[in-house]
Amino acid sequence: MRIRVAIAATLLLLAACTRPAPVEPGPRPGPTPVGTPVGSPVSTVIGPAGGSLAFPDGGVRLEVPAGALSHDQAVSIQEVTNHAPGRSGRAFRLGPEGVKFAKPVRLTFAYADEAVRGSAPELLRVAYQDAEGVWWMYRAVSLDPAARTLTVQTDHFSDWSPVVGLQILPREARVKVGQSVDLRIVGCYSPELEAGDGIAIPMVPECGYDPAALSARNWSVNGTAGGNAAVGTVSATGGKSDGTAVYVAPARKPGQNPVAVSVEVEEFSPESPRFTLVSQVTVEEGCSSPSGCWSGTVDVVYKGTDSRTGEHETLSDEFLGQYTYEVTGVEHDDPYVTLLTAKGTGSYSRRHDYAYDRTEQVRCSDMRPNETEVEKAKTTIRDGGESARDDARLSLTPGGEGYVLEFRPHYVAWKGEYASWYFYKGACNPFSDTPEGGVTTRSARAGNFEPDGIEVTGKLEPGRPIQGSKTWTGRMFGFDTKVTVTWNLQYSE
């Protein structure tokens, strides 16, 4: 079992000179599944005088002009599951399939605001599915923004759906604070426009790269170019503008949520109007790492004492270090180890007293007095203070059904003073007498307390925190030091 842890349409090319060629081959036309009926159909009989039929909730309306039919004909509308590429609303089956009209009939589809998310009303189109399962998108439709309707004329029945040929994906997204969302502009029709019949062009099963993406500019968040720290940022990706970008959510939920990540594009050519595509991104509190987050604390206590008394020297040494490391995120994550960001705060103190005191009487000879040699030395360390460091590293690696938590504490600097006094007086060598007050020397003493690396293990229980405590004794500062580590880490998606 693995544990991850350790302490970011062009519908047509009007002329080759107005649009660069795609950077990669475009998607190819192909069939999609045929929709299956949803609910009950509605039907009526329409004759040479013409007539109409509307779906009960206004999803689509059929209008047959006078003279379109030479005799009475039963017609129906059946809602079906929608498999149209770039579908934007519901799909309907008009029947009977194969009926021919002497005059074009009108199909009017209603659309809601949700239908144009990620696109624009002006980019809405209507498409039908042929006998081979391929969807064909009408090049032009009649748009009534006030009534929110799309109208096309046709001479045949089939499965029909409103679609958007050019859009931004995802249209909607949810992201945790600090995480990112990849955005891209796509088209849902074939770049081989000559394959069309002059009225409609074939669509591709999966929306993909579109030449219109090359016109993308002015990526913004809530109308601010590039965004900012409060609402998140957006920037184009890749070496050139190819209609891709990445949105990075802010560290906190924005006041206006969801945020609108937008981009401007041209549908046909540089001379055509520009449209704004918008992706609605909701920012949520929670884990800011795509691979999951760890939070919690690791407490470390070092406590050591040492003392000894010899013929000429005495020593008293004490050290106390108390630290709490708060896990705030994931610094690095791969299949083998996860490094966690950990901010450590705490305090330490050291009291070190060392004294050396020796006095000797040296006998020169029977004819001369003895001489006196005295040597004194003292080392004093009084150090303590607050420690706040951001470079502590915790790593958690998988270990079968258990885990291994490795912790490498930072070092602590200490300082102190060394003083010595030397006196030598006698008759053995009168020319080497020391001054009356002896010889005194002083020097600073400094070093680093470098705790040993810590490795603790425990049983891995899915869905439960990683927690435990361990105490042992190690050699630090040259003497035995008791180390106690207590850890409590929780994983969250």
Secondary structure, DSSP 4 states (H G I P E B T S, - for coil): ----B----TT--S-GGGSPPPSSPPP---B-PPP-B-S--EEEEEBTTBEEEE-TTSSEEEEE-TTS-SS-EEEEEEEE----TTB-S-EEEEESTT---SS-EEEEEE--GGGGTTS-GGGEEEEEE-TTSBEEEES--EEETTTTEEEEEESS--EEEEEESEEEE-SEEEEETT-EEEEEEEEEE-S-GGGS-SSEEEEEEEEEE-GGGGG-EEEEETTEETEETTTEEEEE-SSS-SSEEEEE--SS--SS-SEEEEEEEESS-TTSPEEEEEEEEEEESS--STT-EEEEEEEEEEEEEEEEE-SSEEEEEEEEEEEEEEEEEEEEE-SS-EEEEEEEEEEEEEEEEEEEEEEEEE--BTTB--EEEEEEEEEEEEEEEEEEEEEEEEEEEEETTEEEEEEEPPPEEEEEEEEEEEEEE-SS-GGGPPPTT-EEEEEEEEEEE-PPPEEEEEE--TTS-EEEEEEEEEEETTEEEEEEEEEEEEEE-
